[in-house]
């Protein structure tokens, strides 16, 4: 059993301290323990291996969600439940209750929960998956056509080494939480880092501000244990008492904690790290995995365009006339025109296995319509479907020919069932981001 050393010098828990602990102890217990079906849904109802990095990532993002979408209203419900529980506890509490043991136990749960949260995000940054390099379509979209969140993500994506460094900081902070003696150091790393994530989500209109603030509250709870002693020692430069509570585990079954810790590290560090690395080698989960039309990748100027056999001259104001077309390496084709786009405002981190759900390339951007396509190589037909959820019923059917390596001719039916004809010529365009990767940013670059 756990016992307190230096008990002769241990202060008693005063009544008001007990009341505060009852509330916050129950509050954080509810926040970290899986109490709704979403957790078990991701744990047992999986489309792939139970411990794939996708499943572990979603488990790491768990927080109680009692009503609707994730919101601070759920925190209010947790606070009400904790308040009611604390009131009942105060009525039935026994004089023999050891609050030091309870406080220690709560901190252990919060430490491991917080570690899982930051390590999970750390690995998808360390192996730069969260914000991949911009797609060709993104590189050929006007700056003003992106939302603030998308600009932030694209900006992080073009500096993968910096993204890896951010991931390393999170991983180190999480690993420090796994050892009681270094937990406070871990919180000193996590608090400013996650605080910056929270502020960035607010400033750039991201969708992870609630979850990042959730991690901040866990870190603050852990840091509060040593905060006063650190302030006295560092700021006031006065002697301070050490942590007097030292758990001692004597029973054989209590030593099983080492096995539990080993399993935790094996699953959430070793296996998860290996899985994210394997995913990184395969390619970003943000983009579709299916390959596109062979030998077509690039940006194309639309030199000739007809609707219902009527030629339309190049125009930046015509909502019908295509300006340029981008073929991605995967099976996405994007068309730039003056046709309005209803934004897909998805701005939370999602890992999808289905290509149709991988909408990162079009989320938070307008100016282009994005289509996934199936290739009928025998009939030379592209079956296109708009990838934007707001245009889910929009489809095109285009015959294609490739007279040479730099030309594609498309003809068929557009989204309004009008006949369309377009001649595309590839633009030999170089991009600073990719050229810098070849020679380094410090060398002289010419585009």
Residue, then its C-alpha position, 0 to 999 in steps of 0.5 A: x500500500x502507499x504510505x506517506x513518509x515524514x508523516x510527523x511533519x505533514x500538515x493536516x488537510x483543512x476543511x476548506x482544502x478538502x472541499x476544494x479537492x472534492x470538487x476538482x478531484x471529481x471534476x478531473x476524474x470525470x474529464x479523464x475517464x471514458x464515460x460515454x459510448x464514443x470512447x468504446x465505439x472507437x475502441x471496439x468498432x474499427x475498420x482496421x487494426x484496433x491499434x492503428x495510429x488512426x484509432x489511437x489518435x481518436x482515443x487520445x482526443x477523447x473528452x466527455x461530450x454529453x450534448x451536441x458538438x464539442x463545446x464548453x457547455x459539456x464542461x459546465x455539465x461536468x462541473x455540475x456533476x462534480x459539484x453534486x458529487x462533492x456535496x454528497x461526498x462531504x456528507x458521507x466522508x469518513x475521518x479516516x479518508x487519506x486525501x494524500x493518496x486520493x490526490x496522488x491517484x488523481x494526479x497519476x490519471x491526469x498525467x497519463x491522460x495528458x501524456x497521451x494527448x500531447x504524444x498523439x499530436x506530437x508524432x503526427x507533427x514529428x513525421x509531418x503528416x498533420x500539415x503536409x506540403x501544399x498540393x499543386x491546386x493550393x499552390x495555384x490558388x490566390x492567397x485571398x481565397x484561403x481562410x485564415x486557418x488554411x493559411x496557417x496550416x499551409x504555412x506550417x506545411x512548407x517547413x516540415x523540419x520546423x513541424x517535426x521540431x514542434x512534434x518533438x517538443x510535444x513528445x518530450x513533454x509527454x514522455x516527461x509526464x510518465x515519470x513522477x519526478x519529471x512530471x512538473x518539468x513536462x508541464x513547464x514544457x506543455x503549458x506554453x506550447x499548448x497555450x500557443x496552440x490554443x491562441x493560434x486556434x483562436x487567432x486563425x479560426x481553427x477548430x481545436x481550441x476547446x481540445x487544446x484548452x482541455x489539455x491546458x487545464x490538465x497541465x495546470x492541475x498537475x503544475x499547481x501541485x508544485x507551483x507554490x514551492x517553485x514560486x517560493x524557491x525561484x521568485x522569492x529565493x526562499x527555502x522551500x519544503x520538498x514533496x513529502x508524499x512518497x508512495x511505497x508499493x509493497x504488495x505483489x499485485x501493486x507492483x503490476x503498475x510496472x507492467x501497466x506502464x510498459x503496456x502503455x509505453x508499448x502501445x501509445x509510444x512504440x506502436x503508435x510511433x511506428x504506425x505514424x512513421x509507416x503512414x508517413x512513408x506511404x504519404x499524407x493521410x490528408x490526400x487521397x491515396x488512389x493514383x490519378x490519370x497517368x502522366x497528367x500531373x501538373x497545371x494546365x492553361x485552358x487555351x480553347x474552351x467551348x460550351x454547347x459548341x460556342x467558343x468562349x474567350x479567356x476571361x477572369x470574370x466569366x463564371x462558366x469559362x475555365x481559366x486553368x485546370x490542375x491534375x494532382x498526382x492522386x485522382x483529384x482534378x481542380x478547375x479554376x473559374x469565376x464560379x462561386x464556391x461554398x466553402x468547406x469549413x472543416x477545420x479540425x484534425x481528422x484521419x480518414x481511411x476513405x478517400x472521399x472523406x479526405x478533403x484537406x486539399x479543398x477545405x478552407x479554400x475557394x476559387x477552384x472546384x475540386x473533383x475526384x475522378x475514376x478513369x475508364x482507360x478503355x473508353x478514355x473517359x473520366x467520371x468526375x464527382x465534386x469533392x465539396x460536400x455542398x455540391x455532392x450531387x454534381x458530376x461530370x463525364x469527360x472524354x480525354x485524349x493526350x496528343x502529346x506529353x503537354x496537351x490534354x483534350x477534354x470533351x463531354x458533359x459538365x455539371x449543368x449537363x451542357x456539352x463542354x470542350x477544352x484544350x489544356x496545355x501544361x505550364x512548365x511552372x516551378x515552385x519556390x517551395x519545391x526548388x528550395x528543397x532541392x538546393x536549400x533555401x540559403x543558395x541562390x534560387x532562380x525560377 
